[in-house]
Amino acid sequence: QQISWTPLLVLGYLFYLLLGAMVFQLLEKQAETHFRDQFQLEKLKFLQNYTCLDRQALEQFVQVLMEAWEKGVNPEGNSTNPSNWDFSNSFFFAGTVVTTIGYGNLSPSTVAGQIFCVFYALFGVPLNLAFLNQLGKALNAHLLTLERWVQKPGRAQVQLAIFLTTGTLLFLVFPPLVFSYVEGWSYGEGFYFTFITLSTIGFGDYVVGTNPNKHYIPVYRSLTAIWIVFGLAWLALVFNVGADLMERSLQLKWHKSDLSLAEGDTTKLEDEPEQPRIHIPS
């Protein structure tokens, strides 16, 4: 009887989530406490320097800042900051909707915009998936199918290595250099933004083209949106390869286990002495 590897996959998935939760808590909770205490200290210093304000007025102003940020308005700068909804930014936002990245730093605030966003995503997400599927096939045009690569390793392995290396350079290595130069980030921050974006995780802690103190070319975010689309197709293909290999390794492991059990049962039967047959006369 073949043993199903699905329970092992489920347990491994849950374990991976629990492990991630513990590590993130270990790494981030202490820093969060430090930043929270530092922020409260800064508020106390502000009240001491400006005695005309009381704590309630300061808390109200902080609330105004938070609401402005949630509406996509950067509290820094002044009213001359570029609009978040010019064509380039709107094109970028449309791309984050259909690709399900959803940074969260910008969202429609009008009822009409919210309703349109729902229907736009309803048709746009399947359209984007179909487009990425075709784009992935085009990127994979010079590769053998994954089935043949797994079953008949050879030249296809070299092609896959070239494909992965080229894609890594184009979508994960070189773009952070550009973002670091334009946005003023470190290379590590640029690489972090690149992967979080192309994997559609999209935390929104780093988003291109949002610094009010920098002057961006009009097509900067539009070009970034195009890079995202092609990068999504490439990384999705890489993820599919990884997922398929994981499934195959699990199935192979259990298949070998089944064969071992079957061989063991056969050996046991062969080793057992033949029992005398009992003849029952008719």
N, C-alpha and C positions, 0 to 999 in steps of 0.2 A: 504494500500500500504506500503510495507516494505521500510524503510529508509536505504539507503546505508551508511555504516560507513567508506567507502573509503575516501571521502573528509575530514572527521575528522582526519583520519590517516595521510593524506598528509599534512594538516595544522599543526598537531602535530609534524610531521617530520621536516617541515620547521622551526617551532618555536624552536625546539630543536637545529637545526643548528645555528639559529640566536642567541639563548641564549649562546651556546658554543663559538661562535665567540666573543660575547661581553665579556664573562668572561675571555677567553684567552687573549684578547686585554688588559683587565684591569690588569691581573696578570703579563703579560710578556713584554708589551711594555716599561714600565718604566725601567725594568731590562735590556732590550736590549739597550736602550739609555745609561744607565750607563756603560755597557760593551763596547759599541762603543766609548764613550768618554774616557774611561780608556785605550782602545787600542790605540787611537790616541795620548794620552798623553805618553804612553810607546814608541811609535815611535819617538816622539819629543825628549824624553830623550835619546833614542838610537842615534839619530843624533847629539845631543849635546856631547855625550861621544865619538863618533867616527866621528870627523870632516872631515875625509877623504872621507866620504860618503855624497852624496847629496840625496835629497828626491826622485828623480827619480830612483836612483840606489836601494834605499830601497824598493820602490814600486815594482820594477821589481823582487826583491828577494822575497817579499811577494807573488807576483803572481806565482813564481816558487814553493813556499811552497803550495799554494792552488792547483796548478795543480798536485803536487805530492800526496796530500791528496785525490784528486778526482780519481787518478789512483790507490788508495789503498796502497800507500807507506806512512808509518808513518814518518813524518819529524824528530821525535826523534830517538835517537840511531845512529847506523852507518850501513855500508853495511853488517855487519855480522848478522843483524836481520833475523829471520826465514822467509822463503818465504811465501807469501800469497797463493801460488799455489802449495804447497806440497799436498800429497794425502788427509790428514786429512782436511785441509782447503778447498780443492777442493770439497770434499764430503759434507762439511758443506755448501759451496756455492750452490752446486747442490740442496741441500735440500731447501735452501731459494728461489730458482727459482721455483721449482715445487709446493711449498706451497704458493707461491705468497707473501712471507714476504718481500723480496727485501729490505734489510737494506739500500743499497745505498752507503755503505762505500767501496764496492768492486764490480767491474764490468769488463767484458772482454774489453781489449783495442785493440786487433787485429781484423781485419775485419773478418777473419775466425772464431774467437771466438764469435764475435757478431752474425754472421749468424747461427752458430751452436746453440747459446743460444736461438735464435728465434724458431728454429725447435725443440729444446729440450724442451722448454716450451710449444710449440704447442701440443706435444703429452704427455708431462709430467704432465701438469696441469690436464687434464681429468683423466689420470691414477692415480694421487694423490687423486682426488676427489672420484674416484671409490674405491680406497684403504681405504680412510678415512670413506667412507660409510660403507664398510664391517667391518672395525675396530669399528666403532660406534655401529653397530649391535652386535658385540661381547661384547663390554662393556655393552651393554644394555640387554644382554642375560638373566640376572636374574631379570629384571624388566618387569612389564606388559607394554603393549604399552601405549602411552600417552593418547590415546582415552579412554581406560578402566580406567586409573588412574583418569582422569577428571570425568568420568561418575560414577565410582564406587569407591570412596575413601575408603581406608581401609588399608590392609596390604601393598598395593603398595606404599602408602605414606611413610611407614617406610623404604621400600626398596629404594625409591628415596632419602630419607634423608641420608641413609647409603652411597648410591652411590655418592651423592654430597659432603658429608663430607670426604669420602675417597679420591675422586678426588681432592678436595681442598687441602688436606694435601700433596698428592703426587705431584701435579703439580703447586700449587701456594704458599704453605707455606714452605715446606722443600727445594725446589730448590734455593730460594733466600739465604738461609743459606750457601749453597755450593758456589754459585756465590760470595757472600760477602766475604767468606773466600779466595777463589782462586783469585778473581779480585781485592780485596781490597775495594769493594764498601760498602756503608752502607746497612742495611737490606732494607730500603725504596727504595734505588736505585735498589737493586736486585729484589725486588718485582715488581717495575715499569718495569724493563727489562723483567721479566717473563711474565707479563700480556700483554705488548705491543707486545711481540714475539708471544705468543700463540693465540692472537687475530688477527694475521697476519697484524697488523698495521705497525710494523717494521720501526720506524723512523730512526734507525741507529745511534742515539746519544750514545747508549750503545750497545756494541757488545762484546761477550766473545772471549777471546784468542787473543786480538789485542795489549796488552800492551807489548812494546819491552823490558821493564825492568823486566819482569817476565818470568820464565821458566815453560812452560806448558808441561804436559805429551802428547805424540804424539796423543793419542786417545781422548783427552779432547773434541775437537770440534766435533768429530764423535759421541761420546756419547751424546753430547748436541743435535746434529741433531736427534738422535733417540728419546731423551726425547721430542723434539719439535713435532715429528710426533704423538706420543701417546697423548701428551698434546693437540694438535690441535683437535684430534678426541673427546676427552673428553669435551673441551670447546665448540666445535661446537655443541655437543649434548646439552650442557647446554643452549647455545644461542637459539637453536631450541625450547627447552622447554619454554624458556622465551618468544620467539616470538609467539609460539602457544597459550600460556596463555594470552598474550596481545590481540591477535586476538579474542580469545574466550570471553574475558571480554568485548571487544568492541561490538562484535556481541550480547552477552547477554544483554548488556545495551540497545542497539537499539531494541532488541527483546522485552524487557520489556516495552520500550517506545511505541512500536507498539501496544502491548497488552493494555496498559493504554489508548491509543487513541481509540482503538477499543471498550473497555469497556465504555469509555466516550461517544462515539457515540451511543452505545446501550442504556445506561442510559438516554441519551437525548431523544432518540426516545420513551422510555418507559414513561418518564415524560411528554411528550407532550400530551395534551388531544386529543382524537380522533376527527378528523374533520368530520363534517356531510357529508355524501355522497350525491352527487347530482345525482338524477335519471333523465336521459334523455329519455323521451318516444320514442319509436320507431315509 
